[in-house]
């Protein structure tokens, strides 16, 4: 009988999951294309079918991460998360009164339930009272208990995949990453990360340092500005 394999902090793992609001059953996140489409979720195509994280690095919700530690690969789990383990409790200080005229100047007619942007942050219109509009800047899932059906598919050992998904989870884009290795000259190997042209130098440094910290088994990292599209599967 094969020995069950468990995962621990620092492991890169591939997961499949669906997240729901516990009291309504509404799906708000998933890695499954058919579920995303059936629930009319906005999604990035490259993230459907799989998500790769480094356990312990806050790539997913804190409560979900804790529940996965020492879990067995291949077993599906249902995990319930209280608000403080998921998207936080409602914060009254994030309820903002905004001049209704502010929206009208932008050609927007605010209505309850409408999503609006205030100083670059998204919020939900709650009420409109004459010249004032009340906007809730809390995460829409703040204060809600949520549940996840989640399966750890496998442990991921490929440094190129580890690097690509570290960047995706922490910097918001999925680059193409190559791993090169010359056993004679460089037994650890090199990673080449392809990024968009005019990639900010300060971000280049941050990306390199972060990948090097999480993937110490590679000896060098090169960030290459190319014309190739990012956000492709690697």
C-alpha positions as CSV (number, residue, x, y, z in Angstrom):
1,X,0.0,0.0,0.0
2,X,1.4,3.4,-1.0
3,X,2.4,5.7,1.8
4,X,0.1,8.8,2.1
5,X,2.0,12.0,1.2
6,X,1.4,15.1,3.3
7,X,2.4,18.7,2.6
8,X,4.1,21.2,4.9
9,X,5.0,24.9,5.1
10,X,7.4,25.8,2.3
11,X,6.1,23.2,-0.1
12,X,4.8,24.3,-3.5
13,X,1.5,22.6,-4.2
14,X,-1.1,22.6,-7.0
15,X,-4.7,22.9,-5.7
16,X,-8.2,22.8,-7.1
17,X,-11.0,24.5,-5.2
18,X,-14.4,26.1,-5.1
19,X,-15.3,28.8,-2.6
20,X,-18.9,29.5,-1.5
21,X,-20.7,31.8,0.9
22,X,-21.9,29.5,3.6
23,X,-25.4,30.9,4.3
24,X,-26.4,31.4,0.6
25,X,-24.3,28.8,-1.3
26,X,-23.2,31.5,-3.7
27,X,-19.9,30.6,-5.5
28,X,-17.4,33.5,-5.4
29,X,-14.2,31.7,-6.5
30,X,-13.1,28.5,-8.3
31,X,-10.4,26.9,-10.4
32,X,-13.0,25.0,-12.4
33,X,-14.0,26.5,-15.7
34,X,-17.5,25.1,-15.9
35,X,-18.3,26.3,-12.4
36,X,-16.9,29.8,-13.1
37,X,-19.0,30.1,-16.3
38,X,-22.2,28.7,-14.7
39,X,-21.8,31.4,-11.9
40,X,-20.8,34.2,-14.3
41,X,-17.5,34.8,-12.4
42,X,-14.8,37.1,-13.7
43,X,-11.6,35.1,-14.1
44,X,-8.2,35.0,-15.7
45,X,-8.2,32.0,-18.1
46,X,-4.6,31.0,-17.0
47,X,-5.8,30.4,-13.5
48,X,-8.6,28.0,-14.3
49,X,-7.8,24.3,-14.0
50,X,-5.1,24.8,-11.4
51,X,-3.5,27.2,-8.9
52,X,0.0,26.7,-7.6
53,X,1.0,28.2,-4.2
54,X,3.8,28.1,-1.7
55,X,2.3,27.0,1.5
56,X,3.0,29.5,4.3
57,X,3.5,32.5,2.1
58,X,0.0,34.0,2.2
59,X,-0.8,33.0,-1.4
60,X,-4.3,32.1,-0.2
61,X,-6.5,33.0,2.8
62,X,-4.8,32.6,6.2
63,X,-7.4,30.2,7.5
64,X,-7.3,28.1,4.4
65,X,-3.6,27.9,4.5
66,X,-3.6,26.8,8.1
67,X,-6.1,24.1,7.3
68,X,-4.0,22.7,4.5
69,X,-0.8,22.2,6.5
70,X,-0.1,18.5,7.1
71,X,-3.0,17.6,4.7
72,X,-2.8,14.6,2.4
73,X,-2.3,14.9,-1.3
74,X,-5.3,13.7,-3.3
75,X,-7.9,14.0,-0.5
76,X,-10.7,16.5,-0.9
77,X,-11.5,18.6,2.2
78,X,-14.4,20.9,3.0
79,X,-13.1,23.8,5.1
80,X,-15.3,26.3,6.9
81,X,-13.8,29.7,7.6
82,X,-15.1,32.3,10.0
83,X,-14.8,36.0,8.9
84,X,-11.6,36.6,10.8
85,X,-10.0,33.6,9.0
86,X,-11.2,34.7,5.6
87,X,-12.0,38.2,4.4
88,X,-12.2,39.9,7.8
89,X,-14.9,41.5,9.8
90,X,-16.9,44.5,8.6
91,X,-15.0,47.7,9.4
92,X,-17.4,50.7,10.1
93,X,-14.6,53.1,9.2
94,X,-14.7,51.9,5.6
95,X,-18.3,53.1,5.2
96,X,-17.8,56.4,3.3
97,X,-20.3,59.2,2.5
98,X,-19.5,60.6,-0.9
99,X,-21.1,63.6,-2.7
100,X,-23.6,62.3,-5.2
101,X,-22.4,65.1,-7.5
102,X,-18.9,63.4,-7.5
103,X,-20.4,60.5,-9.5
104,X,-22.6,62.7,-11.7
105,X,-19.5,64.6,-12.8
106,X,-18.1,61.3,-14.0
107,X,-21.3,60.5,-15.9
108,X,-22.3,57.9,-13.3
109,X,-25.8,57.6,-11.8
110,X,-25.2,55.7,-8.6
111,X,-27.7,53.0,-7.6
112,X,-27.7,50.6,-4.6
113,X,-25.6,47.6,-5.3
114,X,-23.5,49.3,-8.0
115,X,-19.7,48.8,-7.8
116,X,-17.8,52.2,-7.9
117,X,-14.2,53.3,-7.6
118,X,-13.2,55.8,-5.0
119,X,-9.6,57.0,-5.1
120,X,-8.7,53.8,-7.0
121,X,-10.4,51.5,-4.5
122,X,-13.6,49.6,-5.3
123,X,-16.7,49.9,-3.2
124,X,-20.4,49.1,-3.3
125,X,-23.1,51.7,-3.2
126,X,-25.4,51.0,-0.2
127,X,-27.8,54.0,-0.2
128,X,-28.4,57.3,-1.9
129,X,-29.9,60.1,0.2
130,X,-30.2,63.4,-1.8
131,X,-26.7,64.9,-2.1
132,X,-25.0,62.0,-0.3
133,X,-24.2,58.5,-1.4
134,X,-23.1,55.9,1.2
135,X,-20.4,53.6,-0.2
136,X,-19.2,50.4,1.5
137,X,-15.4,50.1,0.9
138,X,-15.2,46.7,2.8
139,X,-14.4,43.6,0.8
140,X,-17.8,42.3,-0.4
141,X,-17.2,39.1,1.6
142,X,-16.2,40.9,4.8
143,X,-18.2,39.6,7.7
144,X,-19.3,36.4,5.9
145,X,-18.5,32.8,6.8
146,X,-17.2,31.0,3.7
147,X,-16.5,27.4,2.8
148,X,-14.1,25.8,0.5
149,X,-14.1,22.4,-1.2
150,X,-10.4,21.9,-1.9
151,X,-8.1,19.2,-3.1
152,X,-4.3,19.2,-3.2
153,X,-3.5,17.7,-6.6
154,X,0.3,17.3,-6.2
155,X,3.5,18.7,-4.9
156,X,5.2,20.9,-7.5
157,X,9.0,20.5,-7.9
158,X,9.7,22.3,-11.2
159,X,11.5,25.6,-10.4
160,X,10.1,27.3,-13.5
161,X,6.5,26.6,-12.3
162,X,7.4,27.6,-8.8
163,X,8.8,30.9,-10.0
164,X,6.0,31.7,-12.4
165,X,3.3,31.2,-9.8
166,X,5.1,33.0,-7.1
167,X,5.1,36.0,-9.4
168,X,1.5,35.5,-10.3
169,X,0.4,35.2,-6.7
170,X,2.4,38.2,-5.4
171,X,2.7,40.5,-8.4
172,X,-0.4,39.8,-10.4
173,X,0.9,38.4,-13.7
174,X,1.9,35.0,-14.9
175,X,5.2,35.2,-16.8
176,X,6.9,32.6,-19.0
177,X,9.8,31.1,-17.1
178,X,12.6,28.9,-18.5
179,X,14.9,26.7,-16.4
180,X,18.4,26.1,-17.8
181,X,20.9,23.7,-16.3
182,X,24.4,22.7,-17.2
183,X,25.5,19.9,-14.8
184,X,29.1,20.5,-15.8
185,X,29.2,24.3,-15.0
186,X,26.1,25.0,-12.9
187,X,24.6,22.0,-11.1
188,X,21.9,24.2,-9.5
189,X,20.7,25.9,-12.7
190,X,19.4,29.2,-13.8
191,X,15.9,30.7,-14.2
192,X,15.1,33.1,-17.0
193,X,11.9,35.2,-16.3
194,X,10.4,36.8,-19.3
195,X,8.6,40.1,-18.4
196,X,6.9,42.9,-20.5
197,X,9.1,45.6,-22.1
198,X,9.9,48.6,-19.9
199,X,9.5,46.5,-16.7
200,X,10.2,48.8,-13.7
201,X,13.7,48.4,-12.4
202,X,12.6,48.5,-8.7
203,X,10.0,45.7,-9.5
204,X,12.7,43.7,-11.3
205,X,14.8,43.7,-8.1
206,X,11.9,42.8,-5.9
207,X,10.8,39.9,-8.1
208,X,14.3,38.5,-8.3
209,X,14.8,38.7,-4.5
210,X,11.4,37.1,-3.8
211,X,11.9,34.2,-6.2
212,X,15.5,33.6,-4.9
213,X,14.2,33.4,-1.3
214,X,11.5,30.9,-2.1
215,X,13.5,28.8,-4.6
216,X,17.0,28.7,-3.2
217,X,17.9,25.6,-5.2
218,X,18.6,27.8,-8.3
219,X,21.9,29.6,-8.5
220,X,20.9,32.6,-10.6
221,X,17.9,34.4,-12.0
222,X,17.8,36.5,-15.1
223,X,14.9,38.9,-15.8
224,X,14.5,39.3,-19.6
225,X,12.3,42.0,-21.1
226,X,10.8,40.6,-24.2
227,X,7.9,41.3,-26.5
228,X,6.2,38.0,-25.7
229,X,2.9,38.1,-23.9
230,X,2.8,37.3,-20.3
231,X,0.0,35.5,-18.6
232,X,0.4,32.4,-20.7
233,X,0.5,29.0,-19.0
234,X,4.0,27.7,-18.5
